[in-house]
Amino acid sequence: MILALGLLFFGVLLSAFFSGCETGFYRTPRIRLTLDARSGAWAVRVLEVLVGRPSLFVATLLVGNNLANYMVSIAIVQTAAWIWNSDDLFVELGAPVLFSPLVFVYGELLPKSVFFLAPYRFLKWCSPLIAVCTVLFLPLSALLWVISTLLTRVLGESPQQTQQALARTELH
């Protein structure tokens, strides 16, 4: 029971981290990041490298968020099975549905709102853990990157076109 509750708390915390970092990634001004990276700050240089590879960065965040959400689902089912002393269909299907609004608010909505207000500051603060996760999730993230690259080429859009579109969007 204690392990399941700890897993639930840790999973929601990780989900909040990855969700917030995703918003921070999209909202951080690239020009500020580039200028600050020249100052030599380690955290900002790490971010600049990651932001320069948006597919890898987003894939890392999505892999992390999915792992966190799996942890939360397992913990919710384990906790509900312990509380109701049952492992029937209601516990396996009903408990995650009942807890979804809570997980959505604390694992997705609230962190995205916080990172929306000060994306650069929070993303810079989170960069060491993002770097560790990038290395840990690299096999899965690389696979997602390959699939993404193949899909964009099949659909007739090159990575350079995507980067130019992102740059134009940031200038507006």
Beta strands, then each sheet from edge to edge (+ up, - down):
end
